[in-house]
Amino acid sequence: MKLYNVHSEPIEQLKSEFKTDFENGLTVQQIEVNRGTYGKNELETKTHRTLFNMLFDQFKDFTVIILMIAAVLSMILKEWVDGIVIIGIVVLNAGLGTYQENKASNALEALKKMASPKTKVSRDGKIIEVDSQSLVPGDIVHLETGDFVPADIRLLESTNLKIDESALTGESVASEKDAKVSLKQDTGIGDRANSAFSGTIVTYGRGKGVVVNTGMATEIGKIAKMLNETEEESTPLQKKLTQFGKMLGIICLAVSVIIIVLGFVRGGDMLEIFLTAVSLAVAAIPEGLPAVVTTVLALGMQRMVKRNAIMKRLSAVETLGSTTTICSDKTGTLTQNKMTVQSFFINETLYEVTGTGYTFDGEIKRDQSSESEKEVVSDLPLEATWLFRTAALCNDAEIEGEDCIGDPTEGALVVLAQKSGIDYKKLRGEYPRIDEYPFDSERKLMSTVHEIENEKVMLTKGATDELISRCDTVMMAGEIKPLTDALKEVILNQNKTYAQNALRVIGYAKKKLGVDESPVDAEKHMTFIGMSGMIDPPREEAIKAIKICKNAGIKVVMITGDHIVTATAIAKQMGIISQNDEAIEGAAINGIEASELAEILKHKRVFARVSPEHKVNIVKALKAGGEVVAMTGDGVNDAPALKSADIGVAMGITGTDVSKEAADMILTDDNFASIVSAVEEGRIIYSNIRKFVGFLLSCNVGEILIIFIAMVANWGVPLVPIQLLWVNLITDSLPAFSLGMEKGEKSIMDQPPRKREEPIVDKKMGIAIIFQSIGLTLAVLASYRIGYMMAGANNEIITARTFAFATLIFGEMLRAYSARRENQFIWHYNIFTNKFLNLSVIVAVALLLIVVYVPPLQGVFSTIALAPIQLLTVIGFSILPVLFGEIAKAINHR
């Protein structure tokens, strides 16, 4: 039997279930029995595929098969260099793919490591330290500050116990635990105060509990199971390039067969026709495409690193660019993950505190009726001094640099005191603590005693409503006055206002103590000082990034473990939502169908108090609705959703090993704005991929049309095999790579995301390819026929083929400048700003001139030296493809 809802079970039932003794723990014999019943305290992993299987799968792709056939055919033609290059490209890509697959998914191994610290347990009446893997249900575990929780535990005792469960629940504030509380069966993970969960960390106090679930039965285990069940999917780019490769390969093979059949029917030189058909098939398949795509994506990854985003998979770069929805955690991604006091209330007056985080930069302003009337305050009343003293002295936190050592809430109070001009360390030295009454969840208060100005003074902080009930006086204008019902109402109304604005409220009080009076007895008849409101503030750059997302047609959804009030307030500040009804709690989507959840997602942008299952269900519902989803996260609880999303985005600073292993991208600054920068980079990369795919495809279609039309018209073969392969070598590499290096167009984030089902060759690109191919075909065939007329005696066919060969290369090189923009006409931008393209054109032209004018190579490439007038004629015809490319842009504009 594995228990999942032990938080609602009677304690005595657990003792009976596990045959344990809450004082002495399990016996050695009972440990073996329980291990046989419940299994080991470790996580299961699915069987890993071998490296051979990973490598073999790389060669199942249709495009790779065609490329291998092309390599074999090249070698049959004795074009050894071309064949070896093709095979090298295929093997290189297969090796990269295998490496990426082998490294991409080690999430469960990270989970196992995370779940295996040392643990103190009671066994046979002794407290000993054991490896957490040896724990079994029924073991009695002792927890202290700094300990990892080794299994799911039902608490038996708790003293000021707080546990950081952010890795599991996403909630930014440590959870307060109370072993005595009774809970209902449907209580969510984040509210189970009588339980501790595997993989979380004790941040304060101590506790003792009985292990109730181990291994795969723990909450982390359920997450591990979801990770096992999550299938890896091909990205949109992989799917589109696969479709593109299949289509192009089939067309090439079909045209080659037709050319052979035509040659056979007409009784031509079958060897020459066969070699031409095979050469066309090799030349028309852009075997450089995978290499160019890989290189462009890899360079894009390098640019992303500079923008604080590390991509783990090449193809994920493009997927991020097509994102339509970003599901983001709140704490640390949209917010700063640094609690900050924003306001305090004394003497019926509100004061604003500027500055954020754990730095001491900031000012205190009196909060008047309008922003312009806020003024910096230098003469604060006496009650403010006592509030700051209480914040600094009734406090265990320290600030080191920009980091908080201790509870984040207390760290914010230290910063508040420091901003007021108090040196908190010096103050603690002047007024050392002589007694204390630590915080507990029943009183909701903490008190410390100090000797201040020759008096024994107790300083108390805690929940305002609890504190006010223990006060009968209030400090106002430096005097002690009776706390009337009217004043109580004012204070409690302000407390309510703070809470409605998602501020965490802390109240402050003081009291003079008698010589022998202890804090335990003294927390009554106190003097109320005031209260403060704090929050984990939003990142300013994230607010700007959300505006960019809206302009780019990208939806932002906040998914958090925090309370709905806090989540709603932050979401409003950031512009994610405008109305409260756009937020919903995770409990409201329990057990609903995917279709119903998809409908809810049309209207809700904030999901609060969510579980790991909720996150996965939300991602799946969005994907089922056609969205391309990026999901952010930093905790263990986020790992299944990160793997389920099209792009999983993990936090590099606060993220757990599990989330980083499950993700496709890691943010080095944990900043939402960096996600949007990466989206922009992804869009630029995809736009560039479209440019060079369109360029390559129009070149190859043009080559097919040139040979096909010439054969149908019975004009002979305008390009011999070696010329086709040379054109292929020049135009399928350098220009395409150069187009992949284009800088982003300014309007790229003002355009809506692409639809998931949109093919890489859409209607717009199809029109451009048709017109450019026709322009290229007309230019080459016209040049070919003119070459006959301009040729000398006995050199007609060689001259004509040289005309066609040179026109094809010049035409494709010049047209690359037109291909730099899909929507702008060539005269609207500086065509020479891409230095890589300029260099590519120079190299291509130089290689052309070498094979045309160097005598030893003329025989190899069937060329002849062109006279100046002939070369000018060729260049004139080469302009035709550029003109047709601009005509295609005009048609697309219309």
Secondary structure as UniProt FT lines:
FT   HELIX           6..8
FT   HELIX           11..18
FT   TURN            22..24
FT   HELIX           28..38
FT   HELIX           51..58
FT   TURN            59..60
FT   HELIX           62..76
FT   TURN            77..78
FT   HELIX           80..104
FT   HELIX           107..114
FT   STRAND          118..123
FT   TURN            124..125
FT   STRAND          126..131
FT   HELIX           132..134
FT   TURN            137..138
FT   STRAND          140..144
FT   TURN            145..146
FT   STRAND          152..164
FT   HELIX           166..169
FT   STRAND          175..176
FT   TURN            179..180
FT   TURN            185..186
FT   HELIX           189..191
FT   TURN            193..194
FT   STRAND          195..196
FT   TURN            198..199
FT   STRAND          201..213
FT   HELIX           215..217
FT   HELIX           219..229
FT   HELIX           236..266
FT   HELIX           270..284
FT   TURN            287..288
FT   HELIX           289..306
FT   TURN            307..308
FT   STRAND          309..311
FT   HELIX           314..321
FT   STRAND          325..328
FT   TURN            331..334
FT   STRAND          340..346
FT   TURN            347..348
FT   STRAND          349..353
FT   TURN            357..358
FT   STRAND          364..366
FT   HELIX           371..373
FT   STRAND          375..376
FT   HELIX           382..393
FT   STRAND          398..400
FT   TURN            401..402
FT   STRAND          403..405
FT   HELIX           408..419
FT   TURN            420..421
FT   HELIX           424..430
FT   STRAND          433..437
FT   TURN            441..443
FT   STRAND          445..452
FT   TURN            453..454
FT   STRAND          455..462
FT   HELIX           464..468
FT   TURN            469..470
FT   STRAND          471..476
FT   TURN            477..478
FT   STRAND          479..482
FT   HELIX           485..500
FT   TURN            501..502
FT   STRAND          504..512
FT   TURN            515..516
FT   HELIX           519..522
FT   STRAND          526..535
FT   HELIX           540..551
FT   TURN            552..553
FT   STRAND          555..559
FT   HELIX           564..574
FT   HELIX           580..582
FT   STRAND          583..585
FT   HELIX           586..589
FT   TURN            590..591
FT   HELIX           594..600
FT   TURN            601..603
FT   STRAND          606..608
FT   HELIX           612..624
FT   TURN            625..626
FT   STRAND          629..633
FT   HELIX           636..638
FT   HELIX           639..644
FT   STRAND          647..651
FT   TURN            652..654
FT   HELIX           657..662
FT   STRAND          665..667
FT   HELIX           672..712
FT   TURN            713..714
FT   HELIX           721..731
FT   TURN            732..733
FT   HELIX           734..739
FT   TURN            740..741
FT   HELIX           746..750
FT   TURN            756..757
FT   HELIX           763..790
FT   TURN            793..794
FT   HELIX           796..818
FT   TURN            819..820
FT   HELIX           826..828
FT   TURN            831..832
FT   HELIX           835..853
FT   HELIX           855..861
FT   HELIX           868..878
FT   HELIX           880..893
//
